[in-house]
Each structure stands twice: as C-alpha cells, then as structure tokens.
C-alpha cells in the first residue's frame, strides 16, 4: 500500500476557501493590494497564513487522544462531569 501524498497548494487553497465559506466568511471582502493605513491582510496573505496552519497543525492535533484504556472508548470513559462532587457521592468515591 502506498503512502498518502501531502495535499498540493491548490488542494489546500480549495479546502481553506470551502471552510471559510462554510463559516460564513467571504474571502473576496479582503483586498488584493496591501493597505498600509489599516494594516488589513491581503487575500494572498490570509491564504498563505491559513495554508501554513492547515499544513502543520491538524496532523499534530489528530494524534491527541484523551485518557482511557482504549482509544476508541477514551472519550466515553473520561467524559467531563458537570458536578463531580455529586457523582463522587453517588459512586461512593468521595473521601478516598
């Protein structure tokens, strides 16, 4: 089986543009030319920054797994509790 190839620049740009549209952000609102008065980033600067983020960060985040005996059950086993003291009283683990 061959190793998956990293996405190309065009594929990353398409992914980023799609995610921005789904989030309700119109990239066309940004200028193509730099504006020294406002300091607002250009479209190409935003895409370059987001491309760098998407290219590096999600891989590291996808390796994270919460504590648990098996990764597929880790979230169910370590679910956050709204009121831990009540849960401890019900399960008789308070005062240990």
C-alpha positions, 0 to 999 in steps of 0.5 A: 500500500502506498503512502498518502501524498501531502495535499498540493497548494491548490488542494489546500487553497480549495479546502481553506476557501470551502471552510471559510465559506462554510463559516460564513466568511467571504474571502473576496471582502479582503483586498488584493493590494496591501493597505498600509493605513489599516494594516488589513491582510491581503487575500494572498496573505490570509491564504498563505497564513491559513495554508501554513496552519492547515499544513502543520497543525491538524496532523499534530492535533489528530494524534491527541487522544484523551485518557482511557484504556482504549482509544476508541472508548477514551472519550466515553470513559473520561467524559467531563462531569458537570458536578463531580462532587455529586457523582463522587457521592453517588459512586461512593468515591468521595473521601478516598 
